[in-house]
Structure formats: C-alpha cells, structure tokens
Amino acid sequence: MRKTITIEQYPLGGVLPEGKKKRVPFIYDYFCDNNNVTLSKVVTNEPLIHFTVPETLGGSPVTTLTDELFAGMESLISVTIPDSVTTIEGGAFAKCINLKSVTLPKALRKIDDFTFSGCISLEAITLPPKILTISEYAFMKCKALQAIVIPEGVTAIEESAFTKCYSLRTVKIPDSVISIGANAFSSCRLLSEITLPPNLMYIGNKAFSNCKSLTNLIVPETISVLGTFVFAGCNALKELKLPERFSNQVDDLLSDIAIEDDLDLDS
C-alpha cells in the first residue's frame, strides 16, 4: 500500500542555510510491506543539498530506496543513508552531477545497476563490508573518482562497472573476486597498476581497454576465460604475464589502436 507522510524539517536535509530559520514540509511517498518501508519519492519546496534519509517512516524502518529515487537531482551535494537501509535499487543516484559525498549503510549487500552512473563530481566513496556484487554500470562516468577499495567478499565486478572513470588512479581488488566483466575498467586513463586476485576465473572483453597509463599486469593461472581486446589501447603496457595456455592469444588481447567505446563527446 502506498502511503504519504509530511514531516516538518529544516530545509536542505537538516543543514540550516544562513538566513533561513523556519522548518519546511518534507513529503515522503513510501510503501510499507511487513513493517519494512520502501522510500519511493521525496518532495520539498527547498532544493535538497545535504540530505539525510530518514531511518523510520510511519514507525517502521526504511529498508529500501527505490530505483532512480534521486536520479538527476543536480542540487544534491551529500547524502547520508542510515544503517536501516539494506537495498538501494538501480539508478538511485544516477546523474547527480554535483554529488560529492555519500555515506552508505553498513548492511548494504549490492551496488546495483547504474546506482552512481554519471555522478561526475564524486571523488571518493567507502563501500560497506557486506557488499557482494558491484553491478553493471554502477560507477560509469564517475569522472572525479580517484580511488576505490573493493571490500573482501565481493565476488563479481560486472560489465562496465567503472568504465570511463577518467581520474581513477588506484583500485584494490580483494582475493574474493572471481569475475571481472566486459569493459569493467575500460578508459580508466590514469590507472597505472592493478593487482588481479589470485583466484580470478573470468575477464570479459575489453575489461581494461584504453587504460592508457597501465604499465604492467599479471594474469593469474586460475583464469579460465580471457576475452578479446582486454588490453586494447593500453599503449604504456610494458609487461604482461599470461598463463602459458593463453600465449597464442596475445594478438586478440592487445591492440595499439583505441577502440570505439572510448569516444566520449562530453569528456
């Protein structure tokens, strides 16, 4: 059942701007199922800039943020999500172009498809320890993101998860990861080195293509599927160590020609 609740809060999600002394109504649309709340819409007559998601609505815990909840909200600079939330659906923050800071809940298990896609001002984010999957396009075009530490327990970095993160310099991949999808790190132009986990089994097509600063890489013996053009356009690559059974596939892995999916008219 859809419900609506109006709560008087200070504008800007609890941050009182200079000159504003009154509280304003925040209208929350939500669904309640088995005493768990899915937040589906936030409406206020003030722009959301520094926003804290409420921990409860109607006396029940907020556990889910629906898909595209804040998508395209250009005013949003920071958001804090309470630990009651266990699910953030796809595209929840997509194209929040001024979003710089996100506090994620500790119990979150998945970064869903397109969750932060196009958040071009996001410079850093701490992923909670229970994350298992980083889904397709989750951080695509997070052009200001400089570093990412993927927590132990994550098993899959899916297709295009970090593609076109042009400022990404360091990535820590835990030993638990067994699959890196197609284009997962393509066009991360400043990524100079990365250590692949020892139990990795799958690397998809063009996974590291156009990583123009990548200088060396060791592909572990555990790999069973190695896609085509994985390192296309990696012109700085000086050393590439492959399991011997893949030695005849070097031409399929490497190319000194940039591939089409690096084209980005708004880069």
C-alpha positions, 0 to 999 in steps of 0.5 A, a space after each residue: 500500500 502506498 502511503 504519504 507522510 509530511 514531516 516538518 524539517 529544516 530545509 536542505 536535509 537538516 543543514 540550516 542555510 544562513 538566513 533561513 530559520 523556519 522548518 519546511 514540509 518534507 513529503 515522503 511517498 513510501 510503501 510499507 510491506 511487513 513493517 519494512 518501508 520502501 522510500 519511493 519519492 521525496 518532495 520539498 519546496 527547498 532544493 535538497 543539498 545535504 540530505 539525510 534519509 530518514 531511518 523510520 517512516 510511519 514507525 517502521 524502518 526504511 529498508 529500501 530506496 527505490 530505483 532512480 529515487 534521486 536520479 538527476 537531482 543536480 542540487 544534491 551535494 551529500 547524502 547520508 543513508 542510515 544503517 536501516 537501509 539494506 537495498 538501494 535499487 538501480 539508478 538511485 543516484 544516477 546523474 547527480 552531477 554535483 554529488 560529492 559525498 555519500 555515506 552508505 549503510 553498513 548492511 548494504 549487500 549490492 551496488 546495483 545497476 547504474 546506482 552512481 552512473 554519471 555522478 561526475 563530481 564524486 571523488 571518493 566513496 567507502 563501500 560497506 563490508 557486506 557488499 557482494 556484487 558491484 553491478 553493471 554500470 554502477 560507477 560509469 562516468 564517475 569522472 572525479 573518482 580517484 580511488 576505490 577499495 573493493 571490500 573482501 567478499 565481493 565476488 563479481 565486478 560486472 560489465 562496465 562497472 567503472 568504465 570511463 572513470 577518467 581520474 581513477 588512479 588506484 583500485 584494490 581488488 580483494 582475493 574474493 573476486 572471481 569475475 571481472 566483466 566486459 569493459 569493467 575498467 575500460 578508459 580508466 586513463 590514469 590507472 597505472 597498476 592493478 593487482 588481479 586476485 589470485 583466484 580470478 576465473 573470468 575477464 570479459 572483453 575489453 575489461 581494461 581497454 584504453 587504460 592508457 597509463 597501465 604499465 604492467 599486469 599479471 594474469 593469474 593461472 586460475 583464469 579460465 576465460 580471457 576475452 578479446 581486446 582486454 588490453 586494447 589501447 593500453 599503449 604504456 603496457 610494458 609487461 604482461 604475464 599470461 598463463 602459458 595456455 593463453 600465449 597464442 592469444 596475445 594478438 586478440 588481447 592487445 591492440 595499439 589502436 583505441 577502440 570505439 567505446 572510448 569516444 566520449 563527446 562530453 569528456 
